[in-house]
């Protein structure tokens, strides 16, 4: 019987996505095959009720999957992917490998292969991720919608029509959690420097970022308007924003950071 999904690689990201799909009822464990060479990770996957094997040779022709999802490190692509070319006539291939273009997969799987490239970020592990999807012309409309529905279990999903935009996606949402984590670090350190106990400063920083992001997501007001609502003329917030926004300091800094990440993404994709 054909499998619904073959998950190639079941590390933290792959496992989190798989567990979410099963918990949400989008996939039945008996419809999933996991290929994972690491025994501990393979056993962890098997505990979800799925088939788990060491390599692709264990998949029979009768189990030819509808979807094959590669959740492996980019440096493993050339070694791992060719073993799945035998499913190119029937399967749609999905990659969450950073910086690896569709052309690389097409060279390994065949020019007619249906390929979806997805850039997730780490909050996908708790269902709060940002997944951005690019599909080549061989992915049919129904499969595209099915893939989006699966990915939506892990967070928000957006689509781009130009794969070249994936470098900007990487720079904004792919790498973006690290920028926010560093902001939390900086705000925590500033709180400590202002006299707060370390644990209190950490709690204030994390909850403030979490609460502000949640409010921005749920509010009908734009972030700029929410900022203005918090800022009383000549008040404490205005004093702080004079530092952050004066001469567009923070805007320029963030812009430079995103551009550096985008250019590095381009380099890694060559």
PyMOL commands that set and color helices and strands:
alter all, ss='L'
color gray80, all
select helices_A, chain A and resi 12-23+29-31+39-46+56-58+61-63+74-87+102-109+122-126+141-152+163-174+176-193+198-218+223-230+236-268
alter helices_A, ss='H'
color red, helices_A
select strands_A, chain A and resi 5-8+32-35+51-53+67-70+92-95+114-119+129-135+155-159
alter strands_A, ss='S'
color yellow, strands_A
deselect
rebuild
show_as cartoon
